[in-house]
Amino acid sequence: MSEQSWKKHTKLFIPGPVEVYPDVLSELAMPTVGHRSQEFKDLYADTIPKLKKILYTDQEVFLSTSSATGVWEGSIRNLVSKKVLSCMNGAFSDKWYDVALLNGKQADKLQVEWGKAIKPEMIDEKLATGEYDAVTFVHNETSTGVANPLYDVAEVMKKYPDVMFIVDAVSSMTAMKLEIDKLGIDCCLASVQKAFAIPPGLAVFTVSNKAMEKMATVENRGYYFDFKTFKKYGDKNNTPSTPPIPQIFALNLQAKKMLEEGMENRLQRHTKMKEMVHEWIKNKGFELFPESGYESESLTTITNNKDIDVGDLNKKLREKGMVISNGYGKLADKTFRIAHMGDTKPEEIKELLDNIDEIIG
Ligand SMILES: *Cc1c(COP(=O)(O)O)cnc(C)c1O
C-alpha cells in the first residue's frame, strides 16, 4: 500500500462500515456545539421523533455513544434477571451469548448451523419451559447473510409477554421492515455505520415501556448503559455523557432523507438491489449461501462454488476503486459478501457487478 493509503477513496460494498455519501460527510464537519447547549437539545429533539417514525414506535428511542456491541451488553445488563435464551446461527449471535455469560448472567444456547435460520417453533419449544425471562435474537446475521424470520418469531413472543424480546437489527434497521411496536420488541439496537450509512461511533436503540418497567427491577445494571440514566437524560433532550455530536448531525440528516424517500421506497430499493445480486449469482453459476427463503435484503452471501480467488478479486476491484467482503471468519474464501444497504443505489450495484464480471470473466 502506498503512503497514506487511507486517504484514497475506495467505494465500500462491505457489510459495515458502508459507503457514506458526501452530503452526510459534510454534516460531520459542522462547527461543534456543546452537548449541554440549547443547540444540542434542539438537534436531539428534532432527531428522536424522526427515528420514532422510521422505526414505527411511540416508545423510547435512545442514542448510545458506543457501537452496537455496547448495547448488546447494556440490554443484557438491564433486561435479564433469570436466564436468557441466546438464538445463535452466526458470528454475531454467537458472540452475544458470550456477552451474557461475561456479564454474569445465565444463558442457554438455541443454536443452528451457520447459514440456517432460527425458526419460531424452536423458540416456542424453549420458552414453554418457563425458564427464561429474555431472548436475544439477531434479525439479520451479517456473517452469513441469513435473515431470521422476525415477524413469525414476534408472533410466538406474544405468547410470552413476560419474556423480554431483545433484537439486534444492526444490519437491517432502515433496510428491512422493522415495526418495533407492532412486533412487540422490547429492545432493538443498531450501529449507525450499517444501513444508516453514517461513519461509526454511535448506536441507536429502542426500549419498550414494558422493558423500562422490567429494567427497574433488575440489579447491577452497571453505569454506562443503565437505561434509567438514558431515560433521565433523554427526557431533557440530552445523552448521559458526551456523545459523538458530528454523528448526530449526520443522523439527523439521514433521518430526514429517509422520511423524504419514504420508508416503503427505501425498503423497495434494498429489495431491488438484492434481486440484482441474486440474478447475477444465477447467471454466473454461483449459489446463495443462506437457507432458501431466508436471504437478507441488505447483504448477500455467495457460496464460492466456482472457487474464485476472493483476495485477488478484491485486489483488482480496489484498482477500480471498489471493495467487497470476503466471507466472515471460518467462511472466508468459502463464501464472499456483497453489501447493498444504506444510500447505495441500484446503478452502483450494476457498476460493481460489471466490474466483477470484467475481472472474473
Ligand atoms: C456489525 C454487527 C454487529 C457489531 O456492531 P458494532 O457496531 O461493531 O458493535 C453486531 N451485530 C450484527 C448483526 C452486525 O452486523
PDBQT file of the ligand as one rigid body, heavy atoms in Angstrom, charges set to zero:
ROOT
HETATM    1  C1  LIG A 401     -21.771  -5.219  12.705  1.00  0.00    +0.000 C 
HETATM    2  C2  LIG A 401     -22.658  -6.033  13.569  1.00  0.00    +0.000 A 
HETATM    3  C3  LIG A 401     -22.547  -6.035  14.964  1.00  0.00    +0.000 A 
HETATM    4  C4  LIG A 401     -21.478  -5.309  15.676  1.00  0.00    +0.000 C 
HETATM    5  O1  LIG A 401     -21.625  -3.962  15.512  1.00  0.00    +0.000 OA
HETATM    6  P1  LIG A 401     -20.523  -2.938  16.075  1.00  0.00    +0.000 P 
HETATM    7  O2  LIG A 401     -21.007  -1.659  15.541  1.00  0.00    +0.000 OA
HETATM    8  O3  LIG A 401     -19.206  -3.378  15.516  1.00  0.00    +0.000 OA
HETATM    9  O4  LIG A 401     -20.568  -3.048  17.555  1.00  0.00    +0.000 OA
HETATM   10  C5  LIG A 401     -23.464  -6.754  15.702  1.00  0.00    +0.000 A 
HETATM   11  N1  LIG A 401     -24.431  -7.459  15.114  1.00  0.00    +0.000 NA
HETATM   12  C6  LIG A 401     -24.564  -7.505  13.780  1.00  0.00    +0.000 A 
HETATM   13  C7  LIG A 401     -25.669  -8.316  13.189  1.00  0.00    +0.000 C 
HETATM   14  C8  LIG A 401     -23.689  -6.788  12.972  1.00  0.00    +0.000 A 
HETATM   15  O5  LIG A 401     -23.831  -6.810  11.640  1.00  0.00    +0.000 OA
ENDROOT
TORSDOF 0
